[in-house]
């Protein structure tokens, strides 16, 4: 389909194994797990999602990315770049969304591709654009709603950084365009955002910009 960047939320099991899961409560529902959360690694591995999908640990994540050499992993949730990068198969194909400046600095110091979340950028105040350049940060993740509050800053950042928009479905009330907010961003807001996190992309939706 042309997709080459894949995002996984990474959490730890009770016994400290890294696994792919959005959040433990949702996982428990989808896997019909009834025990204490977070589960042990063995419990995580033994409960299939919807009774048919195999949950992903680092071994399976690495196996998939080894097979698909032209793909890149983007992480979410995990905020320990050095620890995770030591577990992943190819750091040249790893981008880590990070949530504290300490984690960002750790990533930079260890040659890990870092992508600070927008809250960190907003903490920088009026010097945010220059600080991002000085740190040689080339990727940022941002909720789509920031376009209403920080349009000028987004355009400045877009000159030297790739800003990826997420949560676009959350702004339907402001745009009043319904379910295709992700399409709206692609068709109208690429002066601000380089790309999007696509949660529900319709592969059968031809000529999708005609409605916008």
N, C-alpha and C positions, 0 to 999 in steps of 0.2 A: 504493500500500500504506500510505500515511500517513507514511512516513519522510521527514524533511526535513533531518536532519543527516547529513553524509557525511564519513567520515574517509579521508584519503589520507596515506600515508607519502611524504615528499619527500626525495629525495637529489640529489646533483650528479653529472653525468657528468664524465668526465676533463677535458673542456674547459669545465667550470663552468656547464653549463646545468641548470636546475632541472627535475626530472621526477618523476613518481609511480612509486615502486617500493619494495617492502617491504625487500628487501636484494638485493645484486647477485648473490650465489651462487644464490639461489632464482630470480631473474630469468633468469640464464644457463641454468638447467635448463629452465625453462618456455618460453624463447624459442629453445632450441637454439643458443645463442651459445657459440663456442669460443675467443674471443680473450681479451685481457688485460682485467682488471677494475680499476676501473670502465671501461665502454666510452666511446667518444666519443659525442657527441650523434647524429651521423649513423648510427653503428652501432646505437644504441638505437632510433632511429626506423625503421630498416630491418629490425628483427627483431620479427615479430609474436608475441604470446603464444599458445602452443599453435597456432601457424601460422595464426591467424585473428583475434586481437584486436589492435587498434591501440594501441600504448603511448601514455600520456598525457604530453605536455609542457605547458608553461604556456599555450600557445596553445589547445590543446584543452580544458584544464581551464577556462580562462576562457570559452571558447565554450559549454561545457555549463552553467556557472553563470549565464551571461547568458541562456540559453534558459529555465532553471528559476529564475525570480526569487524563489521562496519557499523556496529551499534555502540551507543554510549549510555552509561547508567547515570541518572541523576538521583541523588538521595534526598530524602526528607526525614524529619524527626531526629535522626541520629546527629549528635553535635560533638562527636569526638573524631575529628578527621584523621589523625594519625593512626588511631586504633583501627578504624574501618578500612583505611587505605591499605594497611598491612594484610588485611584479609581478602581484598578484592584482587582479581586476576590481572588487571591492566589499568594502572593509574592514568595513563594517557587517555583512557576512555571513561574517566570518572569525573563527574561534576558534583560537588557537595553543597547543597543549600545549608547555610549555617546561621546560627541564631544568637551568637554573642561575638563581640569583637575579639575576645580571647581566642575563640575557636577559629575565626577568620585568620588571625595572625598565625596561629599554629599551622593552619593549612598552607598559607603563603610560605612560611619558613620551611615547609616540607615538600614544596613543589606540587601541591595538590590544587586542582582547579576549584576555586572557591566561588560560591554564588551567595553573597549576603542577602538575607531577607530584608524586605523594605523597612521594617521597624528600625533596623540598624542605620539605614541611610537617613531616615528622618531624625535620628538622634544627633546627626552631625550639624544640623542647623544650616545657616547660610553658606557655610564653606563645604557643604556635602559634595558638590560636583568636583571641586578641586581635590578634596581628600580622596575620593574614589580614584581619580586619575593618579595621584601621588602613590597610592598603594597598588597601582596597576591592576585594579579590579575590572574585569571585562564582562562579567555576567552578574545580573541582579534578578531576584524574583520579587514580584510585586502583585498585590491584589488589584484587580482591575479598577476598583473604586478610586484608586489614587489619582486617576486621570482627571477627576472632577476637582481635586484639591491642589495637585501639583503638576499641572500641564507644562508649565515653563521648565521646571526641573527635569521632567521626563524627556523633553526635547533636548535639553543640554546633555543629559546622560546618554541619550541615543546616539550622540556623535562619536562616542568611544566605547560604549558598553552595550551588550545585548540584554535588554530588559524583557523577561518572560512574564507574561500575565497569567495569573491563576484565579480561580473562583469567579469567573466571568458570569456564571449563572446568577450570582448574588446581586446583580445590579439591574435586573429586569424592571424593577419599579422605577428606577431613574431613567432608563432608556425607553421603557414601555415597548419593547420589541419581542417579548416572549422568550421562547426556549432556545433561539439560535444566537444567543449572545456571543458565543465563540466565533461564529461566522461574522458577526458584526465587527468584532475586533479585527479579524483578518482583512475585511473589506474596507474598513474605515480608519483604523487607528494604528497603522504600522509606522506612522511618523513618531509614535510614542513607544510602541512595543515591538520588539524584534520577533516575538513568537508567543505562543500560548501553551498552557497545559490543557490538552484536549480531553475532557472527561467523557463527553458523549458526542463523538463526531459521526455524522451521518454520511457514510461512504456512497450512498445512493443519491445524494443531493447534488445534482448536476447544475453547473452554471450558478453557483450559490450566491454570487455577488449581485445578481440581477434584482434581488428584492431590497437591496440597500443602496 
